[in-house]
Amino acid sequence: MAVPSEQVIKYLQQSHDRIFENNRAWAEEHRKKNPEFFTKLSAGQEPDYLWIGCSDSRIPAEAITGLGPGEMFIHRNIANLVCNTDLNVMSVVNYAVRHLKVKHIVVCGHYGCGGVKAAMTPKDMGLLNPWLRNIRDVYRLHEAELDQITDEEKRYDRLVELNVVEQCRNILKTAAVQQSYAKNDFPIVHGWVFGFQDGLLKDLKINFEEMLKGIQKIYDLSAE
């Protein structure tokens, strides 16, 4: 095994140290702005939003929404999926709804998503196959519409949107969300897409009440 050069070791140490320098500057800035900031932060969290987004490193949820610490509960995975067999995301949704009492749940995808592109590639992706199959299932559900789009990039972008809508539907299938909405009239479920070209969020304007009614013939779990 090759031994890292001194230059590589120095770079790795500097990139590590930079995080702590940034952290100290961030903490100092907040202390100056509000001396009680960390006292309030340590008292607990009451976020209004649950954000389910892609793991892509270019999409900092708080930065693009203008929200601060404590205002958003965040879960991220490849291609912002909400799979009922994924105990991680199911636990996040359950905790956010039943315990944090979030008022909004946002599924946010992004154009140019590598996970979506990989799912549309007829290739064995090894360990990723079971995960990507969830996106391929979305493609299957909307195959007729997508196959009519001749421009490949536009087809990818449309699947990104359709995938967000389908994950919103999966959220509405959960008992926690159905029961909370029946009792409290929240959370509201939203589907958004982030664009790298302009930095803007696109609201897909999902009619979640209509979507909820549409699935409850089969997935009704609203009775506690």
BALUM-130834 format. One record per residue (C-alpha): residue in three letters; x, y, z. Coordinates in Angstrom, 3 decimals, padded with zeros to 6 digits, always signed. Last residue first. Layout:
BEGIN
<site><r>ALA</r><c1>X</c1><c2>Y</c2><c3>Z</c3></site>
...
This chain:
BEGIN
<site><r>GLU</r><c1>-055.759</c1><c2>+005.396</c2><c3>+015.837</c3></site>
<site><r>ALA</r><c1>-057.917</c1><c2>+005.544</c2><c3>+012.708</c3></site>
<site><r>SER</r><c1>-056.102</c1><c2>+007.366</c2><c3>+009.872</c3></site>
<site><r>LEU</r><c1>-054.464</c1><c2>+004.251</c2><c3>+008.434</c3></site>
<site><r>ASP</r><c1>-056.211</c1><c2>+004.322</c2><c3>+005.064</c3></site>
<site><r>TYR</r><c1>-053.839</c1><c2>+002.886</c2><c3>+002.455</c3></site>
<site><r>ILE</r><c1>-056.238</c1><c2>+001.207</c2><c3>+000.017</c3></site>
<site><r>LYS</r><c1>-059.194</c1><c2>+003.569</c2><c3>-000.267</c3></site>
<site><r>GLN</r><c1>-056.973</c1><c2>+006.138</c2><c3>+001.425</c3></site>
<site><r>ILE</r><c1>-054.791</c1><c2>+006.741</c2><c3>-001.620</c3></site>
<site><r>GLY</r><c1>-056.941</c1><c2>+009.208</c2><c3>-003.551</c3></site>
<site><r>LYS</r><c1>-058.133</c1><c2>+011.048</c2><c3>-000.475</c3></site>
<site><r>LEU</r><c1>-054.536</c1><c2>+011.769</c2><c3>+000.440</c3></site>
<site><r>MET</r><c1>-053.696</c1><c2>+012.968</c2><c3>-003.067</c3></site>
<site><r>GLU</r><c1>-056.675</c1><c2>+015.333</c2><c3>-003.023</c3></site>
<site><r>GLU</r><c1>-055.531</c1><c2>+016.701</c2><c3>+000.321</c3></site>
<site><r>PHE</r><c1>-051.919</c1><c2>+016.836</c2><c3>-000.943</c3></site>
<site><r>ASN</r><c1>-052.682</c1><c2>+019.041</c2><c3>-003.885</c3></site>
<site><r>ILE</r><c1>-049.042</c1><c2>+019.232</c2><c3>-004.935</c3></site>
<site><r>LYS</r><c1>-047.941</c1><c2>+022.664</c2><c3>-006.058</c3></site>
<site><r>LEU</r><c1>-044.712</c1><c2>+021.493</c2><c3>-007.736</c3></site>
<site><r>ASP</r><c1>-042.988</c1><c2>+024.395</c2><c3>-005.970</c3></site>
<site><r>LYS</r><c1>-039.744</c1><c2>+025.197</c2><c3>-007.766</c3></site>
<site><r>LEU</r><c1>-036.830</c1><c2>+026.291</c2><c3>-005.604</c3></site>
<site><r>LEU</r><c1>-034.343</c1><c2>+028.700</c2><c3>-007.113</c3></site>
<site><r>GLY</r><c1>-030.551</c1><c2>+028.570</c2><c3>-007.348</c3></site>
<site><r>ASP</r><c1>-030.624</c1><c2>+029.728</c2><c3>-010.975</c3></site>
<site><r>GLN</r><c1>-028.846</c1><c2>+026.973</c2><c3>-012.894</c3></site>
<site><r>PHE</r><c1>-028.629</c1><c2>+024.605</c2><c3>-009.931</c3></site>
<site><r>GLY</r><c1>-032.399</c1><c2>+024.145</c2><c3>-009.783</c3></site>
<site><r>PHE</r><c1>-034.076</c1><c2>+022.849</c2><c3>-006.638</c3></site>
<site><r>VAL</r><c1>-037.330</c1><c2>+020.870</c2><c3>-006.859</c3></site>
<site><r>TRP</r><c1>-040.207</c1><c2>+021.052</c2><c3>-004.386</c3></site>
<site><r>GLY</r><c1>-043.018</c1><c2>+018.741</c2><c3>-003.270</c3></site>
<site><r>HIS</r><c1>-045.059</c1><c2>+019.774</c2><c3>-000.242</c3></site>
<site><r>VAL</r><c1>-046.958</c1><c2>+017.882</c2><c3>+002.471</c3></site>
<site><r>ILE</r><c1>-049.008</c1><c2>+019.802</c2><c3>+005.033</c3></site>
<site><r>PRO</r><c1>-048.656</c1><c2>+018.456</c2><c3>+008.553</c3></site>
<site><r>PHE</r><c1>-051.242</c1><c2>+019.288</c2><c3>+009.795</c3></site>
<site><r>ASP</r><c1>-055.030</c1><c2>+019.590</c2><c3>+010.142</c3></site>
<site><r>ASN</r><c1>-054.655</c1><c2>+018.567</c2><c3>+013.820</c3></site>
<site><r>LYS</r><c1>-056.584</c1><c2>+015.316</c2><c3>+014.323</c3></site>
<site><r>ALA</r><c1>-057.069</c1><c2>+013.984</c2><c3>+010.796</c3></site>
<site><r>TYR</r><c1>-053.694</c1><c2>+015.430</c2><c3>+009.775</c3></site>
<site><r>SER</r><c1>-051.927</c1><c2>+013.788</c2><c3>+012.697</c3></site>
<site><r>GLN</r><c1>-053.546</c1><c2>+010.433</c2><c3>+011.987</c3></site>
<site><r>GLN</r><c1>-052.662</c1><c2>+010.450</c2><c3>+008.292</c3></site>
<site><r>VAL</r><c1>-049.090</c1><c2>+011.626</c2><c3>+008.895</c3></site>
<site><r>ALA</r><c1>-048.288</c1><c2>+009.078</c2><c3>+011.595</c3></site>
<site><r>ALA</r><c1>-050.060</c1><c2>+006.234</c2><c3>+009.796</c3></site>
<site><r>THR</r><c1>-047.873</c1><c2>+006.586</c2><c3>+006.721</c3></site>
<site><r>LYS</r><c1>-049.341</c1><c2>+006.507</c2><c3>+003.202</c3></site>
<site><r>LEU</r><c1>-049.100</c1><c2>+010.294</c2><c3>+002.939</c3></site>
<site><r>ILE</r><c1>-045.319</c1><c2>+010.050</c2><c3>+003.044</c3></site>
<site><r>ASN</r><c1>-045.391</c1><c2>+007.612</c2><c3>+000.126</c3></site>
<site><r>ARG</r><c1>-047.467</c1><c2>+010.079</c2><c3>-001.890</c3></site>
<site><r>CYS</r><c1>-044.886</c1><c2>+012.776</c2><c3>-001.245</c3></site>
<site><r>GLN</r><c1>-042.277</c1><c2>+010.292</c2><c3>-002.484</c3></site>
<site><r>GLU</r><c1>-044.301</c1><c2>+009.823</c2><c3>-005.674</c3></site>
<site><r>VAL</r><c1>-044.475</c1><c2>+013.577</c2><c3>-006.274</c3></site>
<site><r>VAL</r><c1>-040.710</c1><c2>+013.927</c2><c3>-005.817</c3></site>
<site><r>ASN</r><c1>-040.114</c1><c2>+011.064</c2><c3>-008.250</c3></site>
<site><r>LEU</r><c1>-042.389</c1><c2>+012.703</c2><c3>-010.807</c3></site>
<site><r>GLU</r><c1>-040.363</c1><c2>+015.907</c2><c3>-010.579</c3></site>
<site><r>VAL</r><c1>-036.997</c1><c2>+014.145</c2><c3>-010.985</c3></site>
<site><r>LEU</r><c1>-038.554</c1><c2>+012.068</c2><c3>-013.763</c3></site>
<site><r>ARG</r><c1>-039.390</c1><c2>+015.306</c2><c3>-015.568</c3></site>
<site><r>ASP</r><c1>-035.812</c1><c2>+016.505</c2><c3>-015.224</c3></site>
<site><r>TYR</r><c1>-034.441</c1><c2>+013.275</c2><c3>-016.637</c3></site>
<site><r>ARG</r><c1>-036.817</c1><c2>+013.464</c2><c3>-019.591</c3></site>
<site><r>LYS</r><c1>-035.785</c1><c2>+017.073</c2><c3>-020.133</c3></site>
<site><r>GLU</r><c1>-032.149</c1><c2>+015.975</c2><c3>-020.207</c3></site>
<site><r>GLU</r><c1>-032.905</c1><c2>+013.206</c2><c3>-022.723</c3></site>
<site><r>ASP</r><c1>-034.874</c1><c2>+015.348</c2><c3>-025.156</c3></site>
<site><r>THR</r><c1>-037.389</c1><c2>+013.011</c2><c3>-026.805</c3></site>
<site><r>ILE</r><c1>-040.097</c1><c2>+013.285</c2><c3>-024.163</c3></site>
<site><r>GLN</r><c1>-042.824</c1><c2>+010.869</c2><c3>-025.282</c3></site>
<site><r>ASP</r><c1>-041.135</c1><c2>+008.061</c2><c3>-023.385</c3></site>
<site><r>LEU</r><c1>-041.639</c1><c2>+009.959</c2><c3>-020.146</c3></site>
<site><r>GLU</r><c1>-045.407</c1><c2>+010.223</c2><c3>-020.479</c3></site>
<site><r>ALA</r><c1>-045.913</c1><c2>+006.560</c2><c3>-021.415</c3></site>
<site><r>GLU</r><c1>-043.493</c1><c2>+005.295</c2><c3>-018.762</c3></site>
<site><r>HIS</r><c1>-045.129</c1><c2>+007.096</c2><c3>-015.851</c3></site>
<site><r>LEU</r><c1>-045.619</c1><c2>+004.124</c2><c3>-013.516</c3></site>
<site><r>ARG</r><c1>-042.541</c1><c2>+002.396</c2><c3>-014.938</c3></site>
<site><r>TYR</r><c1>-040.393</c1><c2>+005.490</c2><c3>-014.327</c3></site>
<site><r>VAL</r><c1>-041.588</c1><c2>+005.574</c2><c3>-010.719</c3></site>
<site><r>ASP</r><c1>-040.626</c1><c2>+001.906</c2><c3>-010.433</c3></site>
<site><r>ARG</r><c1>-037.197</c1><c2>+002.798</c2><c3>-011.792</c3></site>
<site><r>ILE</r><c1>-036.889</c1><c2>+005.284</c2><c3>-008.957</c3></site>
<site><r>ASN</r><c1>-037.589</c1><c2>+002.582</c2><c3>-006.358</c3></site>
<site><r>ARG</r><c1>-035.296</c1><c2>+000.256</c2><c3>-008.285</c3></site>
<site><r>LEU</r><c1>-032.461</c1><c2>+002.652</c2><c3>-007.561</c3></site>
<site><r>TRP</r><c1>-032.312</c1><c2>+001.493</c2><c3>-003.947</c3></site>
<site><r>PRO</r><c1>-032.361</c1><c2>-002.230</c2><c3>-004.724</c3></site>
<site><r>ASN</r><c1>-029.712</c1><c2>-001.791</c2><c3>-007.480</c3></site>
<site><r>LEU</r><c1>-027.311</c1><c2>+000.416</c2><c3>-005.488</c3></site>
<site><r>LEU</r><c1>-025.355</c1><c2>-002.568</c2><c3>-004.156</c3></site>
<site><r>GLY</r><c1>-024.374</c1><c2>-003.536</c2><c3>-007.690</c3></site>
<site><r>MET</r><c1>-025.147</c1><c2>-000.830</c2><c3>-010.234</c3></site>
<site><r>ASP</r><c1>-025.989</c1><c2>-003.217</c2><c3>-013.082</c3></site>
<site><r>LYS</r><c1>-026.663</c1><c2>-001.009</c2><c3>-016.087</c3></site>
<site><r>PRO</r><c1>-029.646</c1><c2>+000.161</c2><c3>-018.096</c3></site>
<site><r>THR</r><c1>-029.258</c1><c2>+003.829</c2><c3>-017.092</c3></site>
<site><r>MET</r><c1>-032.506</c1><c2>+005.511</c2><c3>-016.031</c3></site>
<site><r>ALA</r><c1>-031.823</c1><c2>+004.709</c2><c3>-012.377</c3></site>
<site><r>ALA</r><c1>-028.351</c1><c2>+006.226</c2><c3>-012.674</c3></site>
<site><r>LYS</r><c1>-029.835</c1><c2>+009.455</c2><c3>-013.994</c3></site>
<site><r>VAL</r><c1>-032.257</c1><c2>+009.586</c2><c3>-011.081</c3></site>
<site><r>GLY</r><c1>-029.471</c1><c2>+009.000</c2><c3>-008.588</c3></site>
<site><r>GLY</r><c1>-027.270</c1><c2>+011.616</c2><c3>-010.251</c3></site>
<site><r>CYS</r><c1>-029.926</c1><c2>+014.295</c2><c3>-009.879</c3></site>
<site><r>GLY</r><c1>-029.608</c1><c2>+016.860</c2><c3>-012.681</c3></site>
<site><r>TYR</r><c1>-032.600</c1><c2>+018.781</c2><c3>-011.397</c3></site>
<site><r>HIS</r><c1>-033.073</c1><c2>+018.638</c2><c3>-007.673</c3></site>
<site><r>GLY</r><c1>-035.417</c1><c2>+016.880</c2><c3>-005.291</c3></site>
<site><r>CYS</r><c1>-037.077</c1><c2>+018.340</c2><c3>-002.226</c3></site>
<site><r>VAL</r><c1>-039.704</c1><c2>+016.464</c2><c3>-000.226</c3></site>
<site><r>VAL</r><c1>-041.064</c1><c2>+018.973</c2><c3>+002.255</c3></site>
<site><r>ILE</r><c1>-043.131</c1><c2>+018.110</c2><c3>+005.325</c3></site>
<site><r>HIS</r><c1>-044.865</c1><c2>+021.041</c2><c3>+006.972</c3></site>
<site><r>LYS</r><c1>-046.405</c1><c2>+021.633</c2><c3>+010.404</c3></site>
<site><r>VAL</r><c1>-043.927</c1><c2>+019.577</c2><c3>+012.425</c3></site>
<site><r>LYS</r><c1>-045.309</c1><c2>+018.146</c2><c3>+015.667</c3></site>
<site><r>LEU</r><c1>-041.839</c1><c2>+017.350</c2><c3>+017.075</c3></site>
<site><r>HIS</r><c1>-043.057</c1><c2>+014.139</c2><c3>+018.695</c3></site>
<site><r>ARG</r><c1>-045.614</c1><c2>+012.506</c2><c3>+016.413</c3></site>
<site><r>VAL</r><c1>-044.739</c1><c2>+014.161</c2><c3>+013.106</c3></site>
<site><r>ALA</r><c1>-040.961</c1><c2>+014.554</c2><c3>+013.276</c3></site>
<site><r>TYR</r><c1>-040.486</c1><c2>+011.281</c2><c3>+015.138</c3></site>
<site><r>ASN</r><c1>-042.594</c1><c2>+009.269</c2><c3>+012.695</c3></site>
<site><r>VAL</r><c1>-041.049</c1><c2>+010.875</c2><c3>+009.620</c3></site>
<site><r>VAL</r><c1>-037.505</c1><c2>+010.326</c2><c3>+010.924</c3></site>
<site><r>SER</r><c1>-038.244</c1><c2>+006.743</c2><c3>+011.925</c3></site>
<site><r>MET</r><c1>-039.652</c1><c2>+005.991</c2><c3>+008.470</c3></site>
<site><r>VAL</r><c1>-036.576</c1><c2>+007.579</c2><c3>+006.878</c3></site>
<site><r>ASN</r><c1>-034.212</c1><c2>+005.330</c2><c3>+008.818</c3></site>
<site><r>LEU</r><c1>-036.397</c1><c2>+002.236</c2><c3>+008.836</c3></site>
<site><r>ASP</r><c1>-036.216</c1><c2>+002.066</c2><c3>+005.039</c3></site>
<site><r>THR</r><c1>-038.801</c1><c2>-000.579</c2><c3>+004.115</c3></site>
<site><r>ASN</r><c1>-041.545</c1><c2>+002.043</c2><c3>+003.607</c3></site>
<site><r>CYS</r><c1>-039.323</c1><c2>+003.873</c2><c3>+001.145</c3></site>
<site><r>VAL</r><c1>-039.274</c1><c2>+007.678</c2><c3>+001.121</c3></site>
<site><r>LEU</r><c1>-036.607</c1><c2>+008.593</c2><c3>-001.433</c3></site>
<site><r>ASN</r><c1>-034.717</c1><c2>+011.878</c2><c3>-001.692</c3></site>
<site><r>ALA</r><c1>-032.540</c1><c2>+010.838</c2><c3>-004.673</c3></site>
<site><r>ILE</r><c1>-029.733</c1><c2>+009.407</c2><c3>-002.486</c3></site>
<site><r>ASN</r><c1>-030.533</c1><c2>+010.191</c2><c3>+001.149</c3></site>
<site><r>ARG</r><c1>-031.201</c1><c2>+013.201</c2><c3>+003.321</c3></site>
<site><r>HIS</r><c1>-033.206</c1><c2>+013.802</c2><c3>+006.486</c3></site>
<site><r>ILE</r><c1>-033.553</c1><c2>+017.220</c2><c3>+008.101</c3></site>
<site><r>PHE</r><c1>-035.589</c1><c2>+018.762</c2><c3>+010.920</c3></site>
<site><r>MET</r><c1>-035.880</c1><c2>+022.480</c2><c3>+010.165</c3></site>
<site><r>GLU</r><c1>-036.213</c1><c2>+025.576</c2><c3>+012.347</c3></site>
<site><r>GLY</r><c1>-033.785</c1><c2>+024.689</c2><c3>+015.130</c3></site>
<site><r>PRO</r><c1>-030.742</c1><c2>+026.233</c2><c3>+013.473</c3></site>
<site><r>GLY</r><c1>-031.714</c1><c2>+028.855</c2><c3>+010.893</c3></site>
<site><r>LEU</r><c1>-033.962</c1><c2>+029.073</c2><c3>+007.857</c3></site>
<site><r>GLY</r><c1>-033.100</c1><c2>+031.073</c2><c3>+004.733</c3></site>
<site><r>THR</r><c1>-034.438</c1><c2>+028.352</c2><c3>+002.457</c3></site>
<site><r>ILE</r><c1>-031.318</c1><c2>+027.918</c2><c3>+000.315</c3></site>
<site><r>ALA</r><c1>-028.986</c1><c2>+028.108</c2><c3>+003.309</c3></site>
<site><r>GLU</r><c1>-030.998</c1><c2>+025.842</c2><c3>+005.600</c3></site>
<site><r>ALA</r><c1>-031.195</c1><c2>+023.026</c2><c3>+003.052</c3></site>
<site><r>PRO</r><c1>-027.586</c1><c2>+023.063</c2><c3>+001.899</c3></site>
<site><r>ILE</r><c1>-027.852</c1><c2>+021.636</c2><c3>-001.644</c3></site>
<site><r>ARG</r><c1>-024.446</c1><c2>+021.169</c2><c3>-003.298</c3></site>
<site><r>SER</r><c1>-023.454</c1><c2>+018.112</c2><c3>-001.266</c3></site>
<site><r>ASP</r><c1>-026.059</c1><c2>+015.880</c2><c3>-002.926</c3></site>
<site><r>SER</r><c1>-027.629</c1><c2>+013.753</c2><c3>-000.189</c3></site>
<site><r>CYS</r><c1>-031.067</c1><c2>+014.408</c2><c3>-001.644</c3></site>
<site><r>GLY</r><c1>-033.817</c1><c2>+015.915</c2><c3>+000.455</c3></site>
<site><r>ILE</r><c1>-036.434</c1><c2>+015.162</c2><c3>+003.071</c3></site>
<site><r>TRP</r><c1>-037.037</c1><c2>+018.361</c2><c3>+005.022</c3></site>
<site><r>LEU</r><c1>-039.315</c1><c2>+018.322</c2><c3>+008.077</c3></site>
<site><r>TYR</r><c1>-040.448</c1><c2>+021.841</c2><c3>+008.850</c3></site>
<site><r>ASP</r><c1>-042.021</c1><c2>+023.666</c2><c3>+011.782</c3></site>
<site><r>PRO</r><c1>-039.067</c1><c2>+022.952</c2><c3>+014.040</c3></site>
<site><r>GLU</r><c1>-039.511</c1><c2>+022.926</c2><c3>+017.825</c3></site>
<site><r>GLN</r><c1>-036.088</c1><c2>+021.998</c2><c3>+019.182</c3></site>
<site><r>GLY</r><c1>-034.733</c1><c2>+021.936</c2><c3>+022.714</c3></site>
<site><r>ALA</r><c1>-033.256</c1><c2>+024.154</c2><c3>+025.451</c3></site>
<site><r>SER</r><c1>-029.750</c1><c2>+023.911</c2><c3>+023.975</c3></site>
<site><r>LEU</r><c1>-030.616</c1><c2>+026.325</c2><c3>+021.171</c3></site>
<site><r>LYS</r><c1>-032.055</c1><c2>+028.865</c2><c3>+023.609</c3></site>
<site><r>THR</r><c1>-028.853</c1><c2>+028.923</c2><c3>+025.643</c3></site>
<site><r>PHE</r><c1>-026.862</c1><c2>+028.893</c2><c3>+022.417</c3></site>
<site><r>PHE</r><c1>-028.483</c1><c2>+032.085</c2><c3>+021.126</c3></site>
<site><r>GLU</r><c1>-028.683</c1><c2>+033.982</c2><c3>+024.419</c3></site>
<site><r>PRO</r><c1>-025.757</c1><c2>+036.307</c2><c3>+023.601</c3></site>
<site><r>ASN</r><c1>-027.423</c1><c2>+037.177</c2><c3>+020.277</c3></site>
<site><r>LYS</r><c1>-025.494</c1><c2>+038.821</c2><c3>+017.447</c3></site>
<site><r>LYS</r><c1>-022.133</c1><c2>+038.554</c2><c3>+019.178</c3></site>
<site><r>ARG</r><c1>-022.733</c1><c2>+034.971</c2><c3>+020.272</c3></site>
<site><r>HIS</r><c1>-023.848</c1><c2>+034.093</c2><c3>+016.750</c3></site>
<site><r>GLU</r><c1>-020.658</c1><c2>+035.457</c2><c3>+015.206</c3></site>
<site><r>GLU</r><c1>-018.504</c1><c2>+033.717</c2><c3>+017.793</c3></site>
<site><r>ALA</r><c1>-020.121</c1><c2>+030.349</c2><c3>+017.072</c3></site>
<site><r>TRP</r><c1>-019.673</c1><c2>+030.759</c2><c3>+013.320</c3></site>
<site><r>ALA</r><c1>-016.027</c1><c2>+031.850</c2><c3>+013.679</c3></site>
<site><r>ARG</r><c1>-015.273</c1><c2>+028.892</c2><c3>+015.948</c3></site>
<site><r>ASN</r><c1>-016.970</c1><c2>+026.530</c2><c3>+013.499</c3></site>
<site><r>ASN</r><c1>-015.100</c1><c2>+027.925</c2><c3>+010.528</c3></site>
<site><r>GLU</r><c1>-011.791</c1><c2>+027.370</c2><c3>+012.300</c3></site>
<site><r>PHE</r><c1>-012.947</c1><c2>+023.886</c2><c3>+013.236</c3></site>
<site><r>ILE</r><c1>-013.797</c1><c2>+023.050</c2><c3>+009.637</c3></site>
<site><r>ARG</r><c1>-010.530</c1><c2>+024.536</c2><c3>+008.373</c3></site>
<site><r>ASP</r><c1>-008.555</c1><c2>+022.168</c2><c3>+010.602</c3></site>
<site><r>HIS</r><c1>-009.742</c1><c2>+019.142</c2><c3>+008.651</c3></site>
<site><r>SER</r><c1>-008.969</c1><c2>+020.680</c2><c3>+005.253</c3></site>
<site><r>GLN</r><c1>-005.546</c1><c2>+021.679</c2><c3>+006.603</c3></site>
<site><r>GLN</r><c1>-004.832</c1><c2>+018.186</c2><c3>+007.932</c3></site>
<site><r>LEU</r><c1>-005.817</c1><c2>+016.577</c2><c3>+004.633</c3></site>
<site><r>TYR</r><c1>-003.663</c1><c2>+019.042</c2><c3>+002.676</c3></site>
<site><r>LYS</r><c1>-000.630</c1><c2>+018.431</c2><c3>+004.910</c3></site>
<site><r>ILE</r><c1>-000.993</c1><c2>+014.656</c2><c3>+004.604</c3></site>
<site><r>VAL</r><c1>-001.233</c1><c2>+014.953</c2><c3>+000.818</c3></site>
<site><r>GLN</r><c1>+001.878</c1><c2>+017.144</c2><c3>+000.648</c3></site>
<site><r>GLU</r><c1>+003.793</c1><c2>+014.845</c2><c3>+002.983</c3></site>
<site><r>SER</r><c1>+003.087</c1><c2>+011.978</c2><c3>+000.607</c3></site>
<site><r>PRO</r><c1>+000.657</c1><c2>+009.213</c2><c3>+001.530</c3></site>
<site><r>VAL</r><c1>+002.334</c1><c2>+005.766</c2><c3>+001.798</c3></site>
<site><r>ALA</r><c1>+001.359</c1><c2>+003.394</c2><c3>-000.993</c3></site>
<site><r>MET</r><c1>+000.000</c1><c2>+000.000</c2><c3>+000.000</c3></site>
